[in-house]
Amino acid sequence: MWLTLGIITYLLFWVICILSYTIHYLTDTIQITSFSQVIYTLNAGTEGAGSTIGTAVLGFFAQYWLLLILGTIVFVFYLRICKKRRTLKKSGQPLFKEKKTVMAFNCSVIAAALITVSVLGYRINEGYNILGIGDYLANTNRVSDLYENYFVEPTDTTITFPEKKRNLIHIVIESMESSYTDGEHGGGYTEDLIPELYDLAKTGTDFSTPGTTDLNGALVTDNSGWTIAGLVAQSAAVPLNVGNAEFCTNFENDAPFMPHLTTLGQILESEGYHNYFMCGSEGAYAGRSNYYKQHGNYEILDYFAAKEQGVIPQDYRVWWGFEDAKLFPWAEQKLTEIAKNDQPFNFTLLTADTHFQDGYECPDCPDTFDSQYENVINCTDSRVAAFIRWIQQQDFYDNTTIVVSGDHLSMDGSVGKETGSGYTRKAFFAVINGPKYEGSTRKYCTLDIFPTIVESLGATIDGHRLGLGTSLYSSVPTLIEQMGLLPLNAELTANSKYYTDVIMSGDQSKMKQPTPESPDEEVKTEAVMVQPVSAQFYENNQTLFEDPNYTYDIPVDENTYWPYVPGEDAVTPEPPVVETPDTPVTPEPPISETPVTPQPPTSETPVDPTPPTPPTTETPEQPEPEQPENPGTSDTGSGVDTNGETGADVQ
């Protein structure tokens, strides 16, 4: 028994060390955005990520080697005592002559076992809370109607392209953030790490008010915070909801990847485009090749294609495959060949040098800043800008739109420490040589990049929305502007029957009904807006959302949300005029006997309180109501998060 107890205690000691390092690695060395990312990686496989895994294993032994050696020495000494004790017992001789010594030894072994179990329990609880496992389980067991109310199926939407198609070059920079500029330009760093990308964004558009010095960017929602999830979000306007069992699979060979999703590649392919995806790593990693091949018949130009085409030697491998210093010349070579064809092209380029941890420092990287990662970011800034200047010198540039985006926020732990917890980090996003933007500063997320890219090519989307995204060239509010980031995340991470049954399984019977042909009915359909859960309501009723049996009943109104007004004689002001993208509509709120949405006055006499002014492009703040008795039928509607502004990320 004592030998068995010692072995179990020693094994639990190793488990504690591994668990402790795992928590440290995922929250300090890197910064994962959600527990969904861990689940996806475990299910999709780690092929192509050998360097990262090797670094993590080496980091474990580098940090815990002394503790592991001491623990092993104690365990070996204990084994020798147990062996000697057993030998002496057979000959009838005790190991310890005094009973007090025997009792002390036995109690110390039991105490060590209990302490080990206690520490293990503490670490498990710590990991459960820090990694957000509880929130993940609560949300995946809750059903959301977000997709039923907001998802726009591209195949049911009219998209009109110009007769002369524009080429698209989409440069996706690993972990690139607008946060990397300095505080003077809206960034989170003391010194500007991306001066050239900043200038390019302001020369083109970052979807901020013209003349604004702060660099705008895209918020990153839950289930969109790692590379493949970011690529899907930016080209299909949906996150990767790994809580759906159909999606938890190991992507090998030609395994289906969200087979019933309509993406940017498919839309462009139907318009006669040839699609390309180039990266300096293995395209199959995390299902990227499957996604692009099955959604737009992309030609995959990855690490293996580079070896086949003689771009790199057969035995060459650094970082994730090969560095960006070799990737961009290859991209220039391929674009020169592609541009000779009459067919319009969509060329997506994914970099890798700025991946965590610390990035890949090539010989061209400067030694200007304090950390290696900062120098790698600055090097990538120069390299991407040089590539764009090369494009601008080519004959095909005049008819080409360039999109530059970060795939997600950086997971390198140094970034969060530099920017601080109160700073709202955003992914970099800019359009160069696209339509002129003259609107105000938008609040948006990476889901909005998909329809924005489509309209940056000169196309027009009926309603300006695709998937869960909104074109930033339009005046239609994004989900971030309507809801705020926290409530949107709560809905995105919840279980969705529409996502599972329609997007994942292709059940046509559960798709939305087509828009009626009657003009009157069509206007009525466009006028109906579903008011989402707000940040204030979510925070005040968070315990309800943790209940797996709770379903939030989203109130429906005619394009206007009416906050709950306490008191039987409460009067609701006249609704503001809300403009749709095509026709201004001023609907009347429904008549209700409750004080939530009372009948507005029909008299021409001004009503007290004074009607609100027409809404601007930014969502106006709503007065904070009292807590309703039934949280499933009321909402605060403010969309204001803990940072005090709509859509702010709370780190």
Secondary structure, DSSP 4 states (H G I P E B T S, - for coil): -HHHHHHHHHHHHHHHHHHHHHHHIIIIIB--S-HHHHHHHHHH--TT-HHHHHHHHHHHHHHHHHHHHHHHHHHHHHHHHHHHHHHHHHTT--SSSSHHHHHHHHHHHHHHHHHHHHHHHHHHHHHHHHTTHHHHHHHHTSB--HHHHH-B-GGGS-EE--SSPPEEEEEEETT-BGGGSBGGGT-SBSS-S-HHHHHHHHHSB-SS-TT--SPP-BB--TT--SHHHHHHHHHHS----TTSGGG-----TT--SSTT---HHHHHHHTT-EEEEEESB-TTGGGHHHHHHHTT-PEEE-HHHHHHTTSS-TT--BTTBS-HHHHHHHHHHHHHHHTTSSS-EEEEEE--TTPTTT----TT----SSSHHHHHHHHHHHHHHHHHHHHHTSGGGGGEEEEEEESS---BHHHHHHH-TTS---B-EEEESS----S-----BGGGHHHHHHHHTT-EETTSEEBTEE-TTSSSPPHHHHH-HHHHHHHHHSB-HHIIIIIIT--GGGSPPPPPSSHHHHHHHHH-EEPPPPHHHHHHTHHHHT-TT------EESS-------STT--PPPPPPEE-SSSEE-PPPPP-SSSSSPPPP-SSS--SSPPPPPP-SSPPPPP-PPPPS-TTS------B-TTSSBT----
